[in-house]
């Protein structure tokens, strides 16, 4: 399985992302405080939903992100 595309709306200080398409290799880069870690946190929360308690210290932002993640199954 792999993430095909995602969008994040209203998650802490992150700007709304629009639709982000992912390919075979993807790299998140940017300056400090640009939102790289918050983007990953939001993706994890969107993917795991209520099972987020399995990750310690992921509550950088206490709100639940709005958005979507499309996962492509290899089969």
Backbone bond lengths (Angstrom), bond angles and torsions (degrees), N, CA, C in turn:
res aa  C-N    CA-C-N  psi(-1)  N-CA   C-N-CA  omega(-1)  CA-C   N-CA-C  phi
1 X - - - 1.444 - - 1.519 109.34 -
2 X 1.314 115.18 148.05 1.462 119.30 174.62 1.528 108.83 -149.64
3 X 1.313 114.90 157.13 1.456 120.35 178.91 1.523 108.21 -78.95
4 X 1.315 115.98 125.30 1.464 121.54 -179.36 1.531 111.16 -90.27
5 X 1.329 115.94 -44.69 1.468 120.52 177.77 1.513 109.57 -158.88
6 X 1.324 115.39 161.87 1.463 120.72 176.54 1.514 110.00 -155.75
7 X 1.313 114.43 164.85 1.465 122.59 172.90 1.523 107.18 -146.77
8 X 1.315 116.31 141.96 1.463 121.86 178.60 1.518 108.24 -125.46
9 X 1.319 115.39 126.81 1.453 121.37 177.36 1.534 108.42 -124.97
10 X 1.300 115.88 139.17 1.466 122.42 174.18 1.518 113.44 52.18
11 X 1.305 115.86 70.39 1.458 120.87 173.06 1.522 108.27 -135.10
12 X 1.303 115.96 98.43 1.462 121.62 -179.72 1.518 111.69 55.72
13 X 1.320 117.30 -136.34 1.459 120.68 -177.98 1.532 114.32 -83.00
14 X 1.351 118.20 0.06 1.466 119.87 179.82 1.523 111.03 -65.94
15 X 1.302 117.07 137.80 1.470 119.08 172.96 1.531 109.27 -74.48
16 X 1.319 116.63 156.99 1.462 120.18 175.16 1.522 108.43 -61.12
17 X 1.332 117.04 135.26 1.450 120.14 -169.43 1.522 115.17 -93.60
18 X 1.317 118.63 -11.42 1.464 119.35 -169.60 1.520 107.67 65.03
19 X 1.290 117.97 -157.56 1.469 123.91 -178.14 1.535 108.92 -94.80
20 X 1.334 117.34 122.73 1.463 122.16 179.16 1.523 108.34 -111.29
21 X 1.312 116.44 117.56 1.460 122.57 178.85 1.523 109.46 -93.24
22 X 1.320 116.44 136.23 1.456 121.27 179.39 1.519 109.84 -113.21
23 X 1.340 116.08 148.02 1.461 122.15 179.32 1.518 109.61 -114.28
24 X 1.316 117.17 -152.46 1.466 121.29 -177.67 1.524 112.87 -70.77
25 X 1.321 117.66 -32.99 1.460 121.43 178.61 1.522 107.98 -132.92
26 X 1.320 116.18 131.44 1.458 120.72 -179.26 1.512 109.38 -136.77
27 X 1.314 115.14 143.95 1.452 121.26 -177.17 1.526 107.98 -133.25
28 X 1.325 116.08 127.20 1.457 121.16 173.44 1.519 106.91 -96.93
29 X 1.318 117.38 121.07 1.456 119.72 178.75 1.515 108.81 -140.30
30 X 1.308 115.11 159.37 1.457 121.01 178.62 1.512 110.02 163.64
31 X 1.312 114.57 177.27 1.459 121.22 179.45 1.522 109.73 -71.76
32 X 1.329 115.35 167.01 1.459 120.27 173.57 1.528 109.27 -57.83
33 X 1.316 115.77 143.55 1.464 123.04 178.42 1.529 113.73 66.39
34 X 1.330 118.13 22.14 1.471 121.14 177.30 1.523 113.17 -87.10
35 X 1.347 117.89 -11.27 1.462 120.40 176.15 1.520 114.96 106.21
36 X 1.319 118.18 15.16 1.472 120.91 -179.83 1.527 110.83 -62.88
37 X 1.319 117.14 -50.46 1.460 121.10 -178.46 1.520 111.28 -67.90
38 X 1.329 117.42 -39.04 1.467 119.69 177.38 1.530 111.33 -63.74
39 X 1.317 117.41 -33.86 1.467 120.76 176.91 1.523 110.07 -64.32
40 X 1.319 117.27 -45.05 1.467 120.98 178.21 1.526 110.10 -65.24
41 X 1.330 117.82 -43.01 1.470 120.92 176.62 1.529 110.87 -56.84
42 X 1.319 116.41 -45.72 1.468 120.33 -179.68 1.529 110.69 -63.12
43 X 1.334 117.55 -42.05 1.467 120.49 178.01 1.526 111.29 -60.90
44 X 1.333 116.47 -44.66 1.467 119.80 179.13 1.518 110.37 -61.54
45 X 1.324 117.08 -44.51 1.466 120.13 179.35 1.528 111.78 -64.53
46 X 1.331 117.77 -38.86 1.462 120.21 177.91 1.530 111.03 -66.72
47 X 1.324 116.84 -38.05 1.464 120.46 -178.56 1.529 112.89 -74.30
48 X 1.323 117.62 -40.28 1.461 120.91 -173.53 1.522 114.04 -94.10
49 X 1.306 117.28 -21.24 1.462 119.82 179.46 1.516 112.31 56.64
50 X 1.306 116.33 -121.16 1.468 121.30 -176.24 1.525 113.63 -71.76
51 X 1.299 119.37 -16.59 1.463 121.98 -179.75 1.525 112.43 -81.84
52 X 1.299 117.43 14.17 1.457 122.20 -177.45 1.526 111.93 -63.82
53 X 1.312 117.42 -20.71 1.467 120.15 -178.75 1.539 111.78 -63.32
54 X 1.343 117.31 -13.26 1.463 120.83 177.07 1.527 111.73 -70.01
55 X 1.317 117.87 -16.01 1.462 121.80 -179.93 1.519 109.29 -108.65
56 X 1.318 115.61 121.65 1.462 119.63 177.32 1.520 109.95 -80.67
57 X 1.297 116.45 147.81 1.472 123.83 173.58 1.528 113.94 57.72
58 X 1.318 118.26 34.67 1.456 119.47 176.89 1.534 110.80 -95.82
59 X 1.323 116.55 -3.18 1.457 120.01 -176.38 1.520 112.37 -83.69
60 X 1.318 116.73 61.04 1.467 120.44 173.80 1.527 109.32 -67.86
61 X 1.327 115.44 -35.76 1.461 122.30 175.78 1.517 106.18 -124.29
62 X 1.318 118.04 129.61 1.461 120.73 -173.27 1.522 113.64 -79.99
63 X 1.308 118.48 -11.75 1.459 119.34 -179.45 1.527 111.31 -84.95
64 X 1.303 115.89 163.92 1.455 122.28 177.67 1.526 107.77 -92.32
65 X 1.347 117.63 129.79 1.470 118.42 -178.66 1.520 111.63 -70.44
66 X 1.311 115.10 148.96 1.455 120.97 171.99 1.514 106.71 -103.78
67 X 1.317 116.58 143.00 1.443 120.59 -179.94 1.510 110.89 152.86
68 X 1.310 115.95 -161.58 1.459 120.38 179.39 1.524 110.61 -150.29
69 X 1.332 114.79 159.30 1.453 122.88 175.21 1.523 106.77 -134.88
70 X 1.322 117.24 129.45 1.466 121.89 175.82 1.525 107.08 -106.52
71 X 1.336 115.36 123.73 1.459 121.71 -178.50 1.525 108.12 -108.65
72 X 1.323 116.05 133.31 1.453 122.82 178.02 1.516 108.72 -99.74
73 X 1.324 116.46 124.63 1.454 122.20 178.10 1.523 108.74 -85.61
74 X 1.309 117.72 134.46 1.464 121.48 -178.78 1.517 112.61 -63.59
75 X 1.310 117.13 -22.04 1.454 120.65 -178.90 1.493 108.77 -81.37
